[in-house]
Each structure stands twice: as C-alpha cells, then as structure tokens.
C-alpha cells in the first residue's frame, strides 16, 4: 500500500504532476487535455453508476498512460519489450500515478 506524499495520493502521482507542471507549455497542454476529456464525457457509459467526472478521469488516465509509455520508448528510457514478464514488472508501478488524484483526495 502506498503512503501519501506531500499531500498527494503517493510519490508516483506527485512526481508525475511535478514533471507535467514543470513548464507552462506542458501545464497548458494537460489542462487542455483534461478539459477536452471532461467536455467529451457523459454520465453512465459502460458502468451506469460512473459520473461524468469518473468517465473523464478514465479517459485522461488512458491518455496519460499512452503519452508516458510512448515518451519512454521514444526517448530510449525504456525499450519496447512487448508482452513479457519484464515489461509487466516495469509497468506495474505506473498505474499508481495515472489516477492523478490531486492533493488531499
């Protein structure tokens, strides 16, 4: 179980946010992505009890994961291992930070 870090859900979430908010261009890009996810979402969907916010958060989570996965491979930070034990182990920690729950949630 992860512990809270600087008021964030965990260290991984805090660190991802730090890098995303580190410069104005990146900050504006992800604010725009979040707004687009919200504008395009509706309540319900596959799970009737999901709110519009839940659905928007899920879409943004997928966009973030895709971005960070592509960024890591494109910059040589992580080889494209395909489907294997090592890939699963390396990616196993990322989902902790994709929820991007803000401080104190």
N, C-alpha and C positions, 0 to 999 in steps of 0.2 A: 504494500500500500504506500502511495506517495504522500509525503508531507507537504503542507502548504509552504510556499516560498515567497517572501516579500509581499504577502497578501494575495498571491496568485494561487491557482489550483495546485501547481507543482513547479519545480525548477524548469522542466522542459517547456512548459507553457510560457513562463516568464522569459526564458531565453529566446524562444521563437518570436514573441512580441517585441523584445528588445531589438532584434535584428530587423523586424518588419517596420518598426517605428523609428529606425535609426536615421533616416534621411527623409526629407519632405516628399520626394518623388515616390518612394516606397510607401510611405504613410498614405499619401493621396490615392495611390493605386489600390491599396487594400481597403480603404474606406469606400472607394467606388465599387469594388467587387462586393463588399458586404451590402451596400445599398442595392446593387443590382440583384443580388440573391433575395433580398427582402422584397423588392418590388415585383419579382417574378414568382414569388411563392404564394401559396394559399394554405388555408387550414385543411386538415384532413389528408387526402392523398392515400398512400398505401396503408397508413395507420390512422384511422379516423380520429383518434384522440390527440394527434400531433397538432400543435398550434402553428400558426404562420411562422412564428419565431423559431420553433423547432425545425420546421422544414427548411427555412432559410439558413439556419446554423448547419444543418446537414449538408446542404449544397456548398456552403462556404468551406466546410471541413474537407469535402472532396476536392475542391479547387486548390486549397492549401496543400493537401497531400500530393496532388498531382504536380503542383509547382515545385515543392521541395524535393520530390523524387526526381523530376526532370533536371532540376538545378544541380543536384548532387551528381548525377550521371554525366551531364554536360560539362561540368567543371572538373571532372576526374576525381571528385571527392569520394565517390563510391562507384565501383564498376557495376555494370548491368549484369547481375548474376543470374537473372532469370529465376525460375522457380527452383529453389533448393533450400536446404537447411540453413545455410549461411545467410541467405537473403532474408529468410523468415526471422532469424535471430537479430540481424542488423535492423530490420524494420519493426521489430517487436516493440521497441520503445517509442517510436514515432506517434502512434495513435494517442498516447497520453497527452501530447501537446496540440492535437488537432482540434480539440473542442474549443480552444481559445476562449474559455470562460474568463471573464475579466476579474479584476480584483474583487475579493470578498464575496465570491459566489461559490 
